[in-house]
Amino acid sequence: MNRLTPAVVAFGLMMIASSASSGVGITYNTCSGYIPVSANGVFNIDVSCSNPGETVVTGGYNCVYGPNSDPLPVIVSTNTFFGYPIPNGWQTIGQTLESASAAGHTYACVNNSSGTVKVVPGCMVGTNSSPCHNNETCTDLSGQGSPPVFSNPSCEVCISCVISPP
């Protein structure tokens, strides 16, 4: 070991101690694991930080048709923090696109600039007529090819939690 190594290790330990004393917490990620979507296509998944007093700082979801498959198209109505007075968890509620449409079609107004998708009950495909607007185009999402059929579509919710320093 050369003479520089102990100095570098000592400096690293001082930086860690300084970080802890300056109010910066340790962040870790945790996930729900993949949970099967119900028979009617609806899911409601909650994930909490491991210990009381920890704070969730971000979260999100991923839904798939099966192992190693493309993402499952879903409509999400809730994707946000929960917990009072400190947010200590994340909740995601949604349903598969297929379950949202009794006629077998799922229509959306797609923003031509941002790509943002707004699912609507119906619209004239290829146009920007109502309920779509000037910068949107109506698309039949169910008409863009059939997703692979698996018996157990599933979703996972993951969060990042912060452990506050002592």
C-alpha positions in Angstrom: 0.0 0.0 0.0 1.5 3.4 -0.9 1.5 6.5 1.2 -1.3 8.2 -0.7 -3.9 5.4 0.1 -4.4 6.1 3.8 -4.8 9.8 3.1 -7.5 9.1 0.4 -9.3 6.7 2.7 -9.3 9.2 5.6 -10.5 11.9 3.2 -13.4 9.6 2.0 -14.4 8.9 5.6 -14.4 12.6 6.5 -16.6 13.3 3.5 -19.1 10.6 4.5 -19.2 12.0 8.1 -19.6 15.5 6.8 -22.4 14.4 4.5 -24.2 12.7 7.4 -23.8 15.6 9.7 -25.0 18.1 7.0 -28.5 16.6 7.0 -28.1 14.5 3.8 -29.8 11.1 4.2 -29.1 7.8 2.7 -31.4 6.8 -0.2 -32.5 3.3 -1.1 -34.9 1.8 -3.5 -37.6 -0.8 -2.9 -40.2 -2.5 -5.1 -43.4 -4.4 -4.6 -42.4 -7.2 -7.0 -44.7 -8.0 -9.9 -48.3 -8.4 -8.7 -50.8 -10.0 -11.0 -53.5 -7.7 -12.5 -57.0 -8.7 -11.4 -59.3 -10.6 -13.7 -61.2 -7.3 -14.6 -57.9 -5.6 -15.5 -57.6 -3.4 -12.4 -54.6 -3.0 -10.1 -54.0 -1.1 -6.9 -50.5 -1.3 -5.5 -49.0 0.4 -2.5 -45.4 0.4 -1.5 -44.0 1.9 1.8 -40.6 2.7 3.1 -39.2 0.0 5.4 -39.1 1.9 8.7 -41.1 4.7 10.4 -39.7 8.2 9.9 -38.3 7.4 6.4 -39.6 9.6 3.6 -40.4 8.5 0.0 -39.0 10.9 -2.5 -40.1 9.4 -5.8 -42.0 6.4 -7.2 -43.3 4.9 -10.4 -44.7 1.7 -11.9 -44.0 -0.8 -14.7 -46.6 -3.2 -16.0 -45.9 -6.2 -18.4 -47.7 -9.0 -20.1 -45.2 -11.6 -19.0 -41.6 -12.2 -18.2 -39.2 -10.3 -20.5 -42.1 -8.8 -22.5 -42.8 -5.2 -23.6 -44.6 -2.9 -21.2 -48.3 -3.4 -20.8 -50.4 -0.4 -21.9 -52.4 0.8 -18.9 -54.5 3.8 -17.8 -53.3 5.1 -14.5 -55.7 7.2 -12.4 -53.4 7.5 -9.3 -49.6 7.5 -9.2 -48.6 9.5 -6.2 -47.3 9.8 -2.6 -49.2 8.8 0.5 -48.6 9.1 4.3 -49.3 11.8 6.7 -47.7 14.0 7.9 -44.6 12.6 6.1 -45.1 10.9 2.8 -43.8 7.4 3.5 -45.3 5.4 0.6 -46.5 5.4 -3.0 -49.7 4.3 -4.5 -50.5 3.4 -8.1 -54.0 2.6 -9.3 -54.9 1.8 -12.9 -56.4 -0.7 -15.4 -55.3 -2.3 -18.6 -56.4 -0.6 -21.8 -58.3 -3.7 -23.0 -60.4 -3.6 -19.8 -61.3 0.1 -20.3 -63.0 -0.4 -23.6 -66.2 -2.5 -23.9 -66.1 -2.2 -27.7 -62.6 -3.6 -27.9 -61.1 -0.3 -29.0 -59.1 2.2 -27.0 -58.9 5.7 -28.4 -56.4 8.4 -27.4 -55.5 12.0 -28.4 -51.8 12.0 -28.9 -50.0 15.3 -28.5 -47.9 15.8 -31.7 -45.1 17.7 -29.9 -44.7 15.9 -26.6 -46.2 12.5 -27.4 -48.4 12.7 -24.3 -51.4 10.3 -24.5 -54.9 11.3 -23.3 -57.2 8.3 -23.4 -60.7 9.3 -24.5 -64.0 7.4 -25.0 -63.9 7.9 -28.8 -62.7 10.1 -31.5 -62.2 10.2 -35.3 -59.0 8.4 -36.0 -56.3 10.4 -37.8 -57.9 13.8 -37.1 -57.7 16.5 -34.5 -61.5 16.9 -34.1 -63.1 17.0 -30.7 -62.3 15.7 -28.1 -58.8 16.1 -29.5 -57.3 19.6 -30.0 -55.2 21.4 -32.6 -51.9 19.8 -31.7 -53.3 16.3 -31.1 -54.1 13.4 -33.4 -56.7 10.7 -32.6 -55.3 7.2 -32.5 -56.9 3.8 -32.0 -54.4 2.3 -29.6 -56.0 -1.1 -29.8 -55.6 -1.0 -33.6 -51.8 -0.7 -33.6 -51.3 -4.4 -33.3 -52.4 -6.9 -30.8 -50.2 -7.3 -27.7 -49.0 -10.8 -26.9 -51.6 -12.6 -24.8 -50.5 -13.9 -21.5 -52.7 -15.3 -18.8 -51.2 -13.2 -16.0 -50.3 -9.5 -16.8 -48.7 -8.0 -13.8 -47.5 -4.6 -12.5 -44.7 -3.5 -10.1 -44.3 -0.3 -8.1 -40.9 1.0 -7.1 -40.0 3.8 -4.7 -36.9 5.7 -3.5 -36.8 6.3 0.3 -34.6 8.5 2.3 -33.3 7.5 5.8 -32.8 10.8 7.7 -29.5 11.2 9.4 -29.5 11.1 13.3 
